Amino acid sequence: MKVFIIGAAGKVGLRLAEKLAHGGHEVQALHRGAEQSTKLSAVGAKPILGDLTLLSAQKRTHPVNPTLPGE
């Protein structure tokens, strides 16, 4: 199963990412700090650097932007 975790570098998110990845799932993990990528990779998740609050603010400012996910 493909899984996308928001806040994956926190205590709960990191453990969840690890359990899911070790269970054979494909885990993509959203996080805000570049230094967290190493931790997420180490537990088997694919780190994705980003911030949902910035994304939603950008979508409100630029409602039709083909470079943003979901457009």
Summary of the structure (lengths in Angstrom):
residues: 71
radius of gyration: 13.4
end to end distance: 23.9
largest distance: 39.8
contacts: 181
relative contact order: 0.18
helix: 41%
strand: 21%
